[in-house]
């Protein structure tokens, strides 16, 4: 149902309007943001914030032709993923805990075929075209199904996503992250901002201290590949000087979007990576990092530098520069360790 056809409603005495922000709605609750109220808000979030895909297409087209192309490509993969959910699939393993199926490959084919017809730019995609001799000046970077393992293990509809970014002259110029099972759209254009479902996406400006934050650790499925830097950081973050909560959920690059929308205390994520055995490829990095940073968040390597999607380095994504720096300070031993792996 289109958002503009919805009407206001009340939930436990709090007014909910189409597109209502959960934090605003919670503040209006007569007894404060009770657990039942917050849970009910999350159940209603889909109905009260979503735009139809045709409205997303129109909004993307109004912003840029390249963004429009990216959104259309993502929608093709999204349909394949949505149609394939809750079905049995033959599962292949690219490594320990790194799963893939025919859904990944079909989604990749749909996207690359569309992009080939629409653009002359090189296409780098996780399943069909992952190898490049050198980093091109212009390219599309495609992950047809991020969180494949979560999709195949049915860990939750909020994890699988489609990622696509356009790169020009060493910079990501636009990016899209589409969650097809919840029909959420995040997208950004470099220098122009970020949006979720047609509404400007902005990270809250109020600072969050590390001791208040929930930090997610995105680890290798194969423990033998874990870097010393990542191991040190996880240990130090789970100390009295660290974060309030540290978890290792199912791996998904889309975690940056959950940080950006700030509907929970999830405020940072640390992604392990190494150049000799890539976990976070350019297809996992380019679009989420652009969207998060355009929304006001931060992304940096463990050396405090900008994240290069092609470098294969561990990195941090966060609500703010200061929180990202606090994560790095907490794990200060890892700078030497990070160079050693």
C-alpha positions, -999 to +999 in steps of 0.1 A: +000+000+000+015+034-009+025+055+021+004+084+010-027+063+011-022+054+048-039+073+076-028+082+111-033+057+139-027+053+176-008+026+192-011+024+230-020+061+230+009+073+209+002+089+175+017+072+145+017+089+112+027+075+078+065+075+077+067+080+115+101+078+131+102+052+158+121+074+183+096+102+179+067+078+183+082+062+213+087+097+230+049+102+226+040+070+244+022+080+277+043+055+297+075+059+278+090+034+252+079+001+267+092-031+252+058-041+239+054-007+223+088-007+206+081-043+193+047-032+179+064-001+163+088-024+145+060-046+133+043-015+118+075+001+104+071-017+071+036-005+066+041+030+077+074+039+061+077+021+028+072+035-006+062+014-036+090+003-059+076+025-087+079+055-063+115+045-055+122+042-093+107+077-098+127+092-070+160+077-082+153+089-117+148+124-104+182+123-087+204+108-114+204+085-144+231+063-129+212+059-096+181+050-116+201+023-134+214+009-101+180+008-086+165-010-116+193-035-115+189-041-078+152-047-082+158-075-107+180-093-082+156-085-054+127-102-072+148-134-076+158-134-040+122-128-028+108-155-050+134-179-038+129-174-001+115-202+020+125-227-007+150-255-006+183-248-025+214-267-033+241-251-012+277-248-022+305-237+001+332-213-011+349-217+022+341-224+059+309-205+066+309-189+032+278-203+015+264-197-020+235-211-041+220-208-075+200-178-063+232-158-060+242-168-095+208-161-110+206-127-093+241-119-105+232-128-141+200-107-141+220-077-128+250-080-151+228-086-182+208-055-174+239-034-167+256-046-199+226-035-219+225-001-202+261+008-198+296+003-214+313+003-180+331-028-167+311-049-143+327-064-112+304-089-095+309-113-067+298-145-084+303-141-121+330-114-125+350-111-093+385-109-108+401-078-123+437-073-134+437-038-122+413-013-106+393+003-135+387+040-138+350+033-143+330+003-132+298-011-117+304-031-085+277-057-077+269-080-049+237-098-061+230-113-027+248-101+004+243-123+035+239-154+014+245-176+045+217-158+064+194-162+034+201-199+030+199-206+068+168-184+071+183-163+099+160-134+093+145-114+065+163-082+076+197-095+066+198-104+028+204-075+006+214-065-029+244-041-032+254-021-062+277+009-067+291+029-096+328+039-094+344+067-115+380+079-113+386+060-080+355+073-063+321+058-056+296+082-072+263+064-063+253+033-043+222+013-035+215-013-008+181-030-013+166-054+013+142-074-009+126-094+019+116-063+038+114-041+007+137-014+021+157+008-001+188+028+009+207+048-017+231+078-020+248+100-045+283+114-036+280+149-024+242+150-025+232+129+005+215+096+013+179+084+014+159+055+028+126+048+010+126+083-006+132+101+027+165+118+036+186+095+057+206+113+084+225+098+113+215+114+147+238+142+156+239+135+193+271+118+202+271+082+217+300+072+240+316+038+234+304+027+269+268+032+256+272+016+222+264-018+207+292-029+185+289-058+160+320-079+150+318-092+115+341-122+115+354-148+091+335-180+091+369-198+091+386-190+124+420-198+109+417-166+087+409-142+116+435-114+118+454-107+150+441-071+148+405-082+148+410-107+176+427-081+197+399-056+191+371-081+200+389-089+232+394-053+242+359-041+233+346-068+256+363-054+286+353-029+313+368-001+291+350-013+260+315-012+245+282-018+264+274-048+241+296-067+216+280-093+193+288-114+163+257-118+143+253-134+108+278-117+085+262-089+064+275-057+049+240-042+052+248-037+089+260-002+080+224+006+070+211-004+104+237+018+120+227+047+097+190+044+104+197+043+142+166+025+153+186+007+180+217+011+200+237-006+172+263+021+166+294+005+151+306-026+133+341-039+128+347-059+096+376-083+096+395-086+062+428-095+047+442-090+012+454-126+008+419-141+015+393-114+010+362-115+032+349-080+025+353-075-013+347-042-031+311-054-037+306-055+001+321-021+008+315+005-019+277+010-017+273+007+021+302+030+029+290+057+005+255+056+019+266+056+056+290+085+051+266+105+030+241+101+059+267+115+083+283+083+096+319+073+094+341+045+079+378+041+085+405+015+084+422+004+117+449+030+108+422+058+108+423+062+071+396+062+044+384+028+033+396+016-001+370-010-013+398-029-032+425-030-004+413-060+016+418-042+050+399-046+083+377-015+089+352+001+111+318+016+102+301+038+128+275+065+135+302+091+139+338+098+134+343+102+172+328+068+180+348+051+153+380+067+168+369+055+202+366+020+189+401+022+175+416+037+207+400+009+227+417-016+204+450+005+202+472-026+203+459-038+170+477-012+149+509-030+152+491-064+151+472-053+119+504-047+100+517-082+110+490-103+095 
